[in-house]
Amino acid sequence: MTDQMTRPGAVATARILGGPRPWVRPVSLALLLLMAALPALDVQIPLLFDGTLASPGVLHLLSLMCVMAAIAITYDLLFGFTGLLSFGHGLYVAIGMYTTAVVLTNTGLGLGGALGYVVVLGVAVPLVLGAVVLRVGGTAFTMATLAFAQAGAIFVVRDPFRVTGGELGLALPYEQLPDVLVGVVNAKYRYWLALALLVLTVVVVRWALASRPGRVWRAIRDNETRVTVLGLRSYAFKLMAFTLSSFLATLGGMVYALIVGGAHAEVTDSTFTLGLLVMVVLGGSGRLSGALIGGLVYTYLSHRLGDLSTTVSGPLSEPMFVLGVLFVALIMFLPGGIVSLVRRTESRGEA
């Protein structure tokens, strides 16, 4: 009897996480090894990149893609798996970025000390703010997260304590960083750092979703009233999801600062979080692989279209216009996101 009750839930969990397809794990491992080896591949892929895979410019773009994919996964943990639409997720990315820059600039603690501050604030701030915004639900929750994000944006731009650099942002003091993270010639190490962040995020989120709280999160997304009737405190479980996703986003913000060389105010804007939402929907919300693919594709297109905008005129010269058209087309013809193509292919194969 127990096996009959638990087996459907286990199968559903496996499907959400990418199983039970036997080819997923070996293919994922092969792709990871390939990504780790990219800095050693001095080859050029026509049309996709301007230089070879080992060139600093390409590695920088790949680093940004990995970081944004990791942050998109943290957002999907909140939106796709728990059903919480937040417009303030960028606030926690900004906390990671600015904490790293401020600590390195104003103290002699180095990167290890900055990481300590990021970890503490990455847990404390979302725990406190989440305890407030999760008292309401639906549109009220979304507006509450937006309000806190706007307050953070104003604080960064106004810079009342002269620590954030205002609209110009705050550059990292390179003398406080390890030598392997400084300079164009060390782009491969920053890429490996970004890849490590992506792997860590996938592993932690995958583990969390397979746990008991992960199953409750999806139950809250589907029907929160039923969860309450069953005697579970949905508020506590939502706070867990909110804190974990925000903490991982804070770590992403720290790595983001190391990749771009500082902190900038654009991350605190609500459009940054809107971009995360587009990434998740683009790849396929509620699917771990969907947020990952969406983050990689969106970041790549936004940068590549920006490079190509100088060669064309009219609306096509605006990257956001092109991305918007592609996004609308995808929603119309692939409402399940890019990962839905895999489902359709498998369904046709079984037929």
TORKOL-4160 file (C-alpha; in steps of 0.2 Angstrom, whole numbers, padded with zeros to 4 digits, m for minus):
351
<pt num="1" X="0000" Y="0000" Z="0000"/>
<pt num="2" X="0014" Y="0012" Z="0004"/>
<pt num="3" X="0023" Y="0008" Z="m0012"/>
<pt num="4" X="0007" Y="0012" Z="m0022"/>
<pt num="5" X="0005" Y="0029" Z="m0013"/>
<pt num="6" X="0024" Y="0034" Z="m0014"/>
<pt num="7" X="0028" Y="0028" Z="m0032"/>
<pt num="8" X="0017" Y="0041" Z="m0041"/>
<pt num="9" X="0026" Y="0055" Z="m0031"/>
<pt num="10" X="0043" Y="0048" Z="m0035"/>
<pt num="11" X="0039" Y="0046" Z="m0053"/>
<pt num="12" X="0033" Y="0064" Z="m0054"/>
<pt num="13" X="0048" Y="0070" Z="m0045"/>
<pt num="14" X="0060" Y="0061" Z="m0057"/>
<pt num="15" X="0051" Y="0069" Z="m0072"/>
<pt num="16" X="0052" Y="0086" Z="m0065"/>
<pt num="17" X="0071" Y="0084" Z="m0061"/>
<pt num="18" X="0075" Y="0077" Z="m0078"/>
<pt num="19" X="0073" Y="0058" Z="m0075"/>
<pt num="20" X="0069" Y="0044" Z="m0077"/>
<pt num="21" X="0076" Y="0045" Z="m0094"/>
<pt num="22" X="0092" Y="0034" Z="m0093"/>
<pt num="23" X="0102" Y="0045" Z="m0105"/>
<pt num="24" X="0100" Y="0061" Z="m0095"/>
<pt num="25" X="0114" Y="0057" Z="m0083"/>
<pt num="26" X="0128" Y="0052" Z="m0095"/>
<pt num="27" X="0123" Y="0066" Z="m0107"/>
<pt num="28" X="0124" Y="0079" Z="m0093"/>
<pt num="29" X="0141" Y="0073" Z="m0087"/>
<pt num="30" X="0148" Y="0073" Z="m0105"/>
<pt num="31" X="0141" Y="0091" Z="m0107"/>
<pt num="32" X="0149" Y="0096" Z="m0091"/>
<pt num="33" X="0166" Y="0089" Z="m0096"/>
<pt num="34" X="0165" Y="0098" Z="m0112"/>
<pt num="35" X="0161" Y="0114" Z="m0104"/>
<pt num="36" X="0175" Y="0112" Z="m0092"/>
<pt num="37" X="0187" Y="0109" Z="m0107"/>
<pt num="38" X="0181" Y="0124" Z="m0117"/>
<pt num="39" X="0196" Y="0135" Z="m0112"/>
<pt num="40" X="0208" Y="0122" Z="m0119"/>
<pt num="41" X="0199" Y="0121" Z="m0136"/>
<pt num="42" X="0207" Y="0134" Z="m0147"/>
<pt num="43" X="0194" Y="0132" Z="m0161"/>
<pt num="44" X="0182" Y="0144" Z="m0169"/>
<pt num="45" X="0163" Y="0141" Z="m0171"/>
<pt num="46" X="0158" Y="0151" Z="m0186"/>
<pt num="47" X="0143" Y="0163" Z="m0184"/>
<pt num="48" X="0141" Y="0159" Z="m0165"/>
<pt num="49" X="0157" Y="0167" Z="m0159"/>
<pt num="50" X="0168" Y="0181" Z="m0165"/>
<pt num="51" X="0184" Y="0172" Z="m0159"/>
<pt num="52" X="0190" Y="0155" Z="m0154"/>
<pt num="53" X="0183" Y="0146" Z="m0138"/>
<pt num="54" X="0199" Y="0150" Z="m0129"/>
<pt num="55" X="0199" Y="0168" Z="m0133"/>
<pt num="56" X="0196" Y="0180" Z="m0118"/>
<pt num="57" X="0181" Y="0188" Z="m0126"/>
<pt num="58" X="0172" Y="0172" Z="m0129"/>
<pt num="59" X="0176" Y="0165" Z="m0112"/>
<pt num="60" X="0169" Y="0181" Z="m0104"/>
<pt num="61" X="0153" Y="0179" Z="m0113"/>
<pt num="62" X="0152" Y="0161" Z="m0108"/>
<pt num="63" X="0155" Y="0166" Z="m0090"/>
<pt num="64" X="0141" Y="0178" Z="m0091"/>
<pt num="65" X="0130" Y="0164" Z="m0098"/>
<pt num="66" X="0134" Y="0152" Z="m0084"/>
<pt num="67" X="0131" Y="0165" Z="m0070"/>
<pt num="68" X="0114" Y="0171" Z="m0077"/>
<pt num="69" X="0109" Y="0153" Z="m0080"/>
<pt num="70" X="0112" Y="0149" Z="m0062"/>
<pt num="71" X="0103" Y="0165" Z="m0056"/>
<pt num="72" X="0088" Y="0160" Z="m0068"/>
<pt num="73" X="0088" Y="0143" Z="m0059"/>
<pt num="74" X="0086" Y="0152" Z="m0042"/>
<pt num="75" X="0072" Y="0162" Z="m0048"/>
<pt num="76" X="0063" Y="0147" Z="m0055"/>
<pt num="77" X="0064" Y="0139" Z="m0038"/>
<pt num="78" X="0053" Y="0153" Z="m0032"/>
<pt num="79" X="0042" Y="0155" Z="m0047"/>
<pt num="80" X="0041" Y="0139" Z="m0057"/>
<pt num="81" X="0042" Y="0127" Z="m0042"/>
<pt num="82" X="0034" Y="0136" Z="m0028"/>
<pt num="83" X="0022" Y="0147" Z="m0038"/>
<pt num="84" X="0028" Y="0164" Z="m0031"/>
<pt num="85" X="0030" Y="0178" Z="m0043"/>
<pt num="86" X="0043" Y="0190" Z="m0037"/>
<pt num="87" X="0048" Y="0206" Z="m0045"/>
<pt num="88" X="0062" Y="0209" Z="m0032"/>
<pt num="89" X="0074" Y="0194" Z="m0035"/>
<pt num="90" X="0087" Y="0206" Z="m0042"/>
<pt num="91" X="0089" Y="0214" Z="m0025"/>
<pt num="92" X="0098" Y="0198" Z="m0019"/>
<pt num="93" X="0109" Y="0198" Z="m0034"/>
<pt num="94" X="0113" Y="0216" Z="m0030"/>
<pt num="95" X="0117" Y="0212" Z="m0012"/>
<pt num="96" X="0130" Y="0199" Z="m0017"/>
<pt num="97" X="0138" Y="0211" Z="m0029"/>
<pt num="98" X="0138" Y="0226" Z="m0018"/>
<pt num="99" X="0143" Y="0217" Z="m0003"/>
<pt num="100" X="0158" Y="0210" Z="m0012"/>
<pt num="101" X="0163" Y="0226" Z="m0019"/>
<pt num="102" X="0161" Y="0236" Z="m0003"/>
<pt num="103" X="0170" Y="0224" Z="0008"/>
<pt num="104" X="0185" Y="0222" Z="m0004"/>
<pt num="105" X="0186" Y="0241" Z="m0006"/>
<pt num="106" X="0184" Y="0246" Z="0013"/>
<pt num="107" X="0192" Y="0232" Z="0022"/>
<pt num="108" X="0208" Y="0221" Z="0021"/>
<pt num="109" X="0198" Y="0205" Z="0023"/>
<pt num="110" X="0201" Y="0199" Z="0005"/>
<pt num="111" X="0190" Y="0188" Z="m0005"/>
<pt num="112" X="0187" Y="0176" Z="0010"/>
<pt num="113" X="0180" Y="0189" Z="0021"/>
<pt num="114" X="0169" Y="0196" Z="0007"/>
<pt num="115" X="0162" Y="0178" Z="0005"/>
<pt num="116" X="0158" Y="0177" Z="0024"/>
<pt num="117" X="0149" Y="0194" Z="0023"/>
<pt num="118" X="0139" Y="0188" Z="0008"/>
<pt num="119" X="0134" Y="0171" Z="0016"/>
<pt num="120" X="0128" Y="0180" Z="0032"/>
<pt num="121" X="0118" Y="0194" Z="0022"/>
<pt num="122" X="0112" Y="0181" Z="0009"/>
<pt num="123" X="0103" Y="0172" Z="0023"/>
<pt num="124" X="0098" Y="0186" Z="0035"/>
<pt num="125" X="0091" Y="0198" Z="0023"/>
<pt num="126" X="0079" Y="0186" Z="0013"/>
<pt num="127" X="0074" Y="0178" Z="0030"/>
<pt num="128" X="0069" Y="0195" Z="0037"/>
<pt num="129" X="0061" Y="0202" Z="0021"/>
<pt num="130" X="0053" Y="0185" Z="0017"/>
<pt num="131" X="0045" Y="0184" Z="0034"/>
<pt num="132" X="0036" Y="0201" Z="0029"/>
<pt num="133" X="0032" Y="0199" Z="0011"/>
<pt num="134" X="0025" Y="0181" Z="0013"/>
<pt num="135" X="0012" Y="0187" Z="0025"/>
<pt num="136" X="0002" Y="0191" Z="0009"/>
<pt num="137" X="0000" Y="0182" Z="m0007"/>
<pt num="138" X="m0004" Y="0184" Z="m0025"/>
<pt num="139" X="m0003" Y="0201" Z="m0032"/>
<pt num="140" X="0000" Y="0209" Z="m0015"/>
<pt num="141" X="0016" Y="0198" Z="m0013"/>
<pt num="142" X="0022" Y="0203" Z="m0030"/>
<pt num="143" X="0020" Y="0221" Z="m0026"/>
<pt num="144" X="0028" Y="0219" Z="m0009"/>
<pt num="145" X="0044" Y="0212" Z="m0017"/>
<pt num="146" X="0044" Y="0225" Z="m0030"/>
<pt num="147" X="0043" Y="0239" Z="m0016"/>
<pt num="148" X="0058" Y="0232" Z="m0007"/>
<pt num="149" X="0068" Y="0230" Z="m0023"/>
<pt num="150" X="0064" Y="0248" Z="m0027"/>
<pt num="151" X="0069" Y="0254" Z="m0010"/>
<pt num="152" X="0086" Y="0245" Z="m0013"/>
<pt num="153" X="0088" Y="0253" Z="m0030"/>
<pt num="154" X="0085" Y="0270" Z="m0023"/>
<pt num="155" X="0098" Y="0267" Z="m0009"/>
<pt num="156" X="0111" Y="0261" Z="m0022"/>
<pt num="157" X="0108" Y="0276" Z="m0033"/>
<pt num="158" X="0106" Y="0289" Z="m0020"/>
<pt num="159" X="0121" Y="0282" Z="m0010"/>
<pt num="160" X="0118" Y="0291" Z="0006"/>
<pt num="161" X="0133" Y="0283" Z="0015"/>
<pt num="162" X="0145" Y="0285" Z="0000"/>
<pt num="163" X="0148" Y="0266" Z="m0002"/>
<pt num="164" X="0139" Y="0261" Z="m0017"/>
<pt num="165" X="0146" Y="0273" Z="m0030"/>
<pt num="166" X="0129" Y="0279" Z="m0035"/>
<pt num="167" X="0124" Y="0277" Z="m0053"/>
<pt num="168" X="0142" Y="0274" Z="m0059"/>
<pt num="169" X="0143" Y="0258" Z="m0048"/>
<pt num="170" X="0158" Y="0252" Z="m0038"/>
<pt num="171" X="0173" Y="0244" Z="m0046"/>
<pt num="172" X="0183" Y="0230" Z="m0038"/>
<pt num="173" X="0200" Y="0234" Z="m0031"/>
<pt num="174" X="0210" Y="0221" Z="m0040"/>
<pt num="175" X="0224" Y="0221" Z="m0027"/>
<pt num="176" X="0212" Y="0213" Z="m0015"/>
<pt num="177" X="0209" Y="0198" Z="m0027"/>
<pt num="178" X="0218" Y="0182" Z="m0030"/>
<pt num="179" X="0230" Y="0184" Z="m0045"/>
<pt num="180" X="0221" Y="0170" Z="m0055"/>
<pt num="181" X="0205" Y="0181" Z="m0056"/>
<pt num="182" X="0214" Y="0197" Z="m0062"/>
<pt num="183" X="0218" Y="0201" Z="m0080"/>
<pt num="184" X="0212" Y="0196" Z="m0097"/>
<pt num="185" X="0224" Y="0182" Z="m0098"/>
<pt num="186" X="0215" Y="0174" Z="m0083"/>
<pt num="187" X="0198" Y="0174" Z="m0091"/>
<pt num="188" X="0198" Y="0155" Z="m0091"/>
<pt num="189" X="0199" Y="0155" Z="m0072"/>
<pt num="190" X="0184" Y="0166" Z="m0070"/>
<pt num="191" X="0175" Y="0155" Z="m0083"/>
<pt num="192" X="0178" Y="0140" Z="m0072"/>
<pt num="193" X="0172" Y="0150" Z="m0057"/>
<pt num="194" X="0156" Y="0154" Z="m0066"/>
<pt num="195" X="0154" Y="0136" Z="m0071"/>
<pt num="196" X="0157" Y="0130" Z="m0053"/>
<pt num="197" X="0143" Y="0142" Z="m0048"/>
<pt num="198" X="0131" Y="0134" Z="m0061"/>
<pt num="199" X="0135" Y="0116" Z="m0055"/>
<pt num="200" X="0133" Y="0121" Z="m0037"/>
<pt num="201" X="0116" Y="0129" Z="m0040"/>
<pt num="202" X="0110" Y="0114" Z="m0050"/>
<pt num="203" X="0116" Y="0102" Z="m0037"/>
<pt num="204" X="0108" Y="0111" Z="m0022"/>
<pt num="205" X="0092" Y="0115" Z="m0031"/>
<pt num="206" X="0090" Y="0097" Z="m0037"/>
<pt num="207" X="0093" Y="0091" Z="m0020"/>
<pt num="208" X="0081" Y="0103" Z="m0012"/>
<pt num="209" X="0067" Y="0098" Z="m0025"/>
<pt num="210" X="0069" Y="0080" Z="m0021"/>
<pt num="211" X="0067" Y="0083" Z="m0002"/>
<pt num="212" X="0051" Y="0083" Z="0007"/>
<pt num="213" X="0050" Y="0102" Z="0007"/>
<pt num="214" X="0053" Y="0102" Z="m0012"/>
<pt num="215" X="0037" Y="0091" Z="m0014"/>
<pt num="216" X="0028" Y="0103" Z="m0003"/>
<pt num="217" X="0033" Y="0118" Z="m0013"/>
<pt num="218" X="0026" Y="0110" Z="m0029"/>
<pt num="219" X="0010" Y="0106" Z="m0019"/>
<pt num="220" X="0009" Y="0124" Z="m0014"/>
<pt num="221" X="0011" Y="0130" Z="m0032"/>
<pt num="222" X="m0003" Y="0118" Z="m0037"/>
<pt num="223" X="m0015" Y="0121" Z="m0023"/>
<pt num="224" X="m0010" Y="0130" Z="m0007"/>
<pt num="225" X="m0027" Y="0128" Z="0001"/>
<pt num="226" X="m0025" Y="0109" Z="0000"/>
<pt num="227" X="m0008" Y="0110" Z="0008"/>
<pt num="228" X="m0016" Y="0120" Z="0023"/>
<pt num="229" X="m0030" Y="0108" Z="0025"/>
<pt num="230" X="m0018" Y="0093" Z="0026"/>
<pt num="231" X="m0011" Y="0102" Z="0042"/>
<pt num="232" X="0005" Y="0109" Z="0034"/>
<pt num="233" X="0011" Y="0127" Z="0037"/>
<pt num="234" X="0013" Y="0133" Z="0019"/>
<pt num="235" X="0020" Y="0150" Z="0026"/>
<pt num="236" X="0035" Y="0141" Z="0034"/>
<pt num="237" X="0038" Y="0131" Z="0018"/>
<pt num="238" X="0037" Y="0146" Z="0007"/>
<pt num="239" X="0049" Y="0155" Z="0018"/>
<pt num="240" X="0061" Y="0141" Z="0016"/>
<pt num="241" X="0060" Y="0142" Z="m0003"/>
<pt num="242" X="0061" Y="0161" Z="m0003"/>
<pt num="243" X="0077" Y="0161" Z="0008"/>
<pt num="244" X="0086" Y="0147" Z="m0002"/>
<pt num="245" X="0082" Y="0154" Z="m0019"/>
<pt num="246" X="0088" Y="0172" Z="m0013"/>
<pt num="247" X="0103" Y="0165" Z="m0004"/>
<pt num="248" X="0109" Y="0156" Z="m0020"/>
<pt num="249" X="0105" Y="0172" Z="m0030"/>
<pt num="250" X="0116" Y="0182" Z="m0018"/>
<pt num="251" X="0131" Y="0170" Z="m0021"/>
<pt num="252" X="0127" Y="0172" Z="m0040"/>
<pt num="253" X="0129" Y="0191" Z="m0037"/>
<pt num="254" X="0146" Y="0189" Z="m0029"/>
<pt num="255" X="0152" Y="0178" Z="m0044"/>
<pt num="256" X="0144" Y="0191" Z="m0056"/>
<pt num="257" X="0154" Y="0205" Z="m0048"/>
<pt num="258" X="0170" Y="0195" Z="m0050"/>
<pt num="259" X="0166" Y="0192" Z="m0068"/>
<pt num="260" X="0162" Y="0210" Z="m0073"/>
<pt num="261" X="0174" Y="0218" Z="m0061"/>
<pt num="262" X="0162" Y="0227" Z="m0050"/>
<pt num="263" X="0144" Y="0231" Z="m0045"/>
<pt num="264" X="0132" Y="0241" Z="m0056"/>
<pt num="265" X="0115" Y="0249" Z="m0052"/>
<pt num="266" X="0106" Y="0241" Z="m0066"/>
<pt num="267" X="0105" Y="0225" Z="m0056"/>
<pt num="268" X="0094" Y="0233" Z="m0043"/>
<pt num="269" X="0081" Y="0238" Z="m0057"/>
<pt num="270" X="0065" Y="0228" Z="m0059"/>
<pt num="271" X="0069" Y="0225" Z="m0077"/>
<pt num="272" X="0083" Y="0214" Z="m0071"/>
<pt num="273" X="0071" Y="0203" Z="m0062"/>
<pt num="274" X="0059" Y="0204" Z="m0077"/>
<pt num="275" X="0073" Y="0197" Z="m0088"/>
<pt num="276" X="0075" Y="0182" Z="m0076"/>
<pt num="277" X="0056" Y="0179" Z="m0078"/>
<pt num="278" X="0059" Y="0179" Z="m0097"/>
<pt num="279" X="0073" Y="0167" Z="m0096"/>
<pt num="280" X="0063" Y="0155" Z="m0086"/>
<pt num="281" X="0047" Y="0156" Z="m0097"/>
<pt num="282" X="0059" Y="0155" Z="m0112"/>
<pt num="283" X="0067" Y="0139" Z="m0107"/>
<pt num="284" X="0051" Y="0131" Z="m0098"/>
<pt num="285" X="0046" Y="0136" Z="m0080"/>
<pt num="286" X="0045" Y="0122" Z="m0067"/>
<pt num="287" X="0059" Y="0112" Z="m0076"/>
<pt num="288" X="0077" Y="0113" Z="m0069"/>
<pt num="289" X="0084" Y="0111" Z="m0087"/>
<pt num="290" X="0072" Y="0124" Z="m0093"/>
<pt num="291" X="0078" Y="0138" Z="m0083"/>
<pt num="292" X="0096" Y="0133" Z="m0086"/>
<pt num="293" X="0093" Y="0133" Z="m0105"/>
<pt num="294" X="0083" Y="0149" Z="m0105"/>
<pt num="295" X="0097" Y="0158" Z="m0095"/>
<pt num="296" X="0110" Y="0152" Z="m0107"/>
<pt num="297" X="0100" Y="0157" Z="m0123"/>
<pt num="298" X="0094" Y="0173" Z="m0117"/>
<pt num="299" X="0111" Y="0179" Z="m0111"/>
<pt num="300" X="0119" Y="0174" Z="m0127"/>
<pt num="301" X="0106" Y="0182" Z="m0138"/>
<pt num="302" X="0106" Y="0198" Z="m0128"/>
<pt num="303" X="0125" Y="0200" Z="m0130"/>
<pt num="304" X="0126" Y="0194" Z="m0148"/>
<pt num="305" X="0112" Y="0205" Z="m0154"/>
<pt num="306" X="0120" Y="0220" Z="m0146"/>
<pt num="307" X="0136" Y="0217" Z="m0156"/>
<pt num="308" X="0126" Y="0215" Z="m0172"/>
<pt num="309" X="0115" Y="0230" Z="m0169"/>
<pt num="310" X="0129" Y="0241" Z="m0176"/>
<pt num="311" X="0127" Y="0233" Z="m0193"/>
<pt num="312" X="0109" Y="0235" Z="m0196"/>
<pt num="313" X="0096" Y="0249" Z="m0194"/>
<pt num="314" X="0078" Y="0251" Z="m0189"/>
<pt num="315" X="0069" Y="0240" Z="m0176"/>
<pt num="316" X="0081" Y="0226" Z="m0179"/>
<pt num="317" X="0095" Y="0237" Z="m0172"/>
<pt num="318" X="0087" Y="0236" Z="m0155"/>
<pt num="319" X="0091" Y="0219" Z="m0146"/>
<pt num="320" X="0076" Y="0220" Z="m0134"/>
<pt num="321" X="0065" Y="0222" Z="m0149"/>
<pt num="322" X="0072" Y="0206" Z="m0157"/>
<pt num="323" X="0071" Y="0197" Z="m0141"/>
<pt num="324" X="0053" Y="0202" Z="m0138"/>
<pt num="325" X="0048" Y="0196" Z="m0155"/>
<pt num="326" X="0056" Y="0180" Z="m0152"/>
<pt num="327" X="0049" Y="0178" Z="m0135"/>
<pt num="328" X="0031" Y="0181" Z="m0141"/>
<pt num="329" X="0033" Y="0169" Z="m0155"/>
<pt num="330" X="0040" Y="0156" Z="m0143"/>
<pt num="331" X="0025" Y="0159" Z="m0131"/>
<pt num="332" X="0013" Y="0157" Z="m0146"/>
<pt num="333" X="0020" Y="0141" Z="m0154"/>
<pt num="334" X="0030" Y="0133" Z="m0139"/>
<pt num="335" X="0020" Y="0138" Z="m0123"/>
<pt num="336" X="0030" Y="0125" Z="m0113"/>
<pt num="337" X="0046" Y="0133" Z="m0117"/>
<pt num="338" X="0062" Y="0126" Z="m0126"/>
<pt num="339" X="0062" Y="0110" Z="m0116"/>
<pt num="340" X="0044" Y="0106" Z="m0123"/>
<pt num="341" X="0053" Y="0102" Z="m0139"/>
<pt num="342" X="0061" Y="0087" Z="m0130"/>
<pt num="343" X="0044" Y="0081" Z="m0124"/>
<pt num="344" X="0036" Y="0082" Z="m0141"/>
<pt num="345" X="0051" Y="0073" Z="m0149"/>
<pt num="346" X="0049" Y="0059" Z="m0136"/>
<pt num="347" X="0030" Y="0058" Z="m0138"/>
<pt num="348" X="0032" Y="0056" Z="m0157"/>
<pt num="349" X="0045" Y="0043" Z="m0154"/>
<pt num="350" X="0034" Y="0033" Z="m0143"/>
<pt num="351" X="0020" Y="0035" Z="m0155"/>
